[in-house]
Amino acid sequence: MAATAALLSGCASGGGGGAADDASKTLTLWDFESDTSAMGIAWNQAIKTFEKETGAKVKFEAKSFEQIRSTASQVLNSDKAPDVLEYNKGNATAGLLASQGLLSNLDDAVKKYGWADKLAPSLQTTAKYDENGIMGSGSWYGVPNYGEFVEVYYNKDMFAKYNIAIPTTQAEFEAALKTFADAGITPLAESAAEYPLGQLWYQLALTKADRSFVDDYQLYKGKVDWQGKELSYATEAIKDWTDKGYISKDASGTKAEDAGTAFIAGTNPIFFSGSWWYNRFTTEVKGFDWGTFLYPGAKMSPGSAGNMWVVPENAKNKDLAAKFIDITMRPEIQALIGNNGGVPVAANAADITDPKSKELIDNFNTLTGEDGIAFYPDWPTPTFYDQLNAGLQELINGTKSSKDVLTQLGGQYEDGIKDIKK
């Protein structure tokens, strides 16, 4: 599958083409989804379908996100590589591995199975990488079968108690934050030790941005002005909101799990985070009614196609890996994702019957329909996730000014890009 159609049609190393040949084979699969997540539910069914149709067995190995992130380059460069695994998308992750020759080129499989016809153009961006590992062009190195995006989760009961309507503008959103703060309630559940605050920072920048800003920031199409209106506004707003009590200074040391469970407990009425929390809130929020809305006053939000299926270059059963990926793209498997709190990319609309899931998917479709998928703030370089978190921690702690934080982040961003382009 990496280089020739022969691998897909069945050569000695990749296995035969029929179920009889496949029956003696084992597909080794890694992912980091829980059994109760939308993807976990759907992929467990896909495994059953795959084993029934091919006669092959699946050796499933559950891994944590951090296990895969921290060890992928070493494991995939060895004879211990699985045949197919879930992997994070973006220049700093899948792009880096692709540029190192550790992932199989999937162009032939994409053509054979018609996967490009099932994915909106904006969702294909993170599946393709050039020779430098930069997303958006080049060959296919992964196949996403779900989407994800960041939106506002809100406590409907608390909004009703303080007579707050769903905001439709940035000004109305800030007015809602002020109402809660005036009542002694910290409105935003936040984490600066991990990703949530960085995503809010990026969202605030996107309220002042257009697509060319995103292309410059994410795809290196132009120089990013780190003291420009977009990033200055975002950084100053985070500082201002902390000073006003909309964000707790304690968020400097809290993790994403802390922020999410604070929302579940009803401590904070607003949580700005990803669709990956949706199914968990559906099952764990017991004491109040909740809902979601896209960030007001913005045409773009953080988001992308979801994590991808990738096939290591050292995989032993690349043809079986492609067959498994194709099963996960089928309407019946996509419907399982959609009806269990996930965001399918190739489902039949009529198959989605859960009302809350419809709300989630409608929000995602609104974003993709407006070309509103803007990726994530830490994607541009392999080290920027930790650097962004550290900079925002200094911002809310008051140990650095907004301007100094931007100067620091801008330098780290530029250094990281220079390393990628070497």
CORHUWO-V754923 format. One line per field, one symbol per residue. ss: DSSP state (h for helix, s for strand, l for the rest). phi: phi as a letter, one per 40 degrees, with the letter a starting at -180 (. if undefined). burial: # if it has 24 or more other ideal C-beta (glycine too) atoms within 12 Angstrom, else .. A space follows every 10 residues. Layout:
# CORHUWO-V754923
ss: ???
phi: ???
burial: ???
This chain:
# CORHUWO-V754923
ss: llllhhhhhl llllllllhh hhlllsssss sllllllhhh hhhhhhhhhh hhhhllssss ssllhhhhhh hhhhhhllll lllsssslll hhhhhhhhhl llslllhhhh hhhlhhhhll hhhhhhhssl llllslllss llsslsssss ssssshhhhh hllllllllh hhhhhhhhhh hhlllllsll llllhhhhhh hhhhhhllll hhhhhhhhhl llllllllhh hhhhhhhhhh hhhlllllhh hhhllhhhhh hhhhllllls sssshhhhhh hhhhllllls ssslllllll slsssllsss lslllllhhh hhhhhhhhll hhhhhhhhll lllsllllhh hlllhhhhhh hhhhhhhhhl llslslllll lllhhhhhhh hhhhhhhlll lhhhhhhhhh hhhhhhhhhh hl
phi: .cbbccccch bdcchccbcc ccdcbbccbb abcccccdcd cccccccccc cccbgcbbcc bcbcdcdccc bdcccccbcc cccaacacbh dcbccccccc gcbccbdccc cccgccccbd dcccdccbac ccgcchagcc babcbabaab accbcccccc dbfbcccbbc ccccccdcdc cccgbccbcb abcbcdcccc dccccccbbb ccccccccbg caccccbccc cccccccccc ccccgcbccc cdbcbddccc cccdcgcbcb bcaccccdcc cdcbcbcacb abacdcgbcb adiaccdbcb bdccccbccc dcccdccccc dccccccccb gcbcbaccdc ccbccccccc cccccccccb fccbgbcccd bcbcdcccdc cccccccgca cdcccccccc cccccccccc cd
burial: ##....##.# ...###.... .#..###### ###...#### #######.## #..#.#.#.# ..#.#..##. .##.##.... ########## #########. .######### ..#.##.### .########. ..####.### ########## ######.##. .#.#..#... ..##.##.## #...###### ########## #########. ..######## ...#.#...# #########. ##..###### ##.#.#.### .###.##### ########## ##..#..#.# ########## ########## ########## ########## #.######## #######... .#.#.##### ########.. .######### ##.##.#### #######... .#..##.### .###.##..# ..
